[in-house]
Amino acid sequence: MKSPISILLLSATLALAEPPEAIQRITLDERVVVTVLVATNRVTTISLPGPISAIDAVGVTADGKTPGQFQLAHTKGSSFVSVRALARKAATNLNIRWNKRTYVFEIVESDTPVLALNLEDQTATESVQPAPLVTPAGFLALLDKAKA
């Protein structure tokens, strides 16, 4: 029978062995190349805020019968694409056209893949209005209104 301490240490070791960020959320920026780690035995899904207009890549196959380093699945009109590596140490770039902009993803085979990459629109994250600036005079005016 194992002691509680050894079970705790085993649990901690297994927790540390898991990829730290298997699910990621980032803000879209067409000026930044995003590196996405994918595996041969797992599927990685890249989700955009809306329908994808076009996809372009080299060394990528959609049917699995055509030779390639990666397999890609995408349904026209959908807002996501799924990718998995077909070869070890494979790398390519995947250009996705969305909202009249091109976003570049560096796809790299890895033993610690990202399983889901959720992309947020930059304009949606910027639409939150900051709190109004309150000056000392404005604060006193609010206090006067509250008293009344």
Secondary structure by P-SEA (a helix, b strand, c coil): cccaaaaaaaaaaaaaacccccbbbbbbbccbbbbbbbbccbbbbbbccccccccccccccccccccccbbbbbcccccbbbbbbcccbbbbbbbbbcccbbbbbbcccccccccbbbbbbccccccccccccccaaaaaaaaaaaac
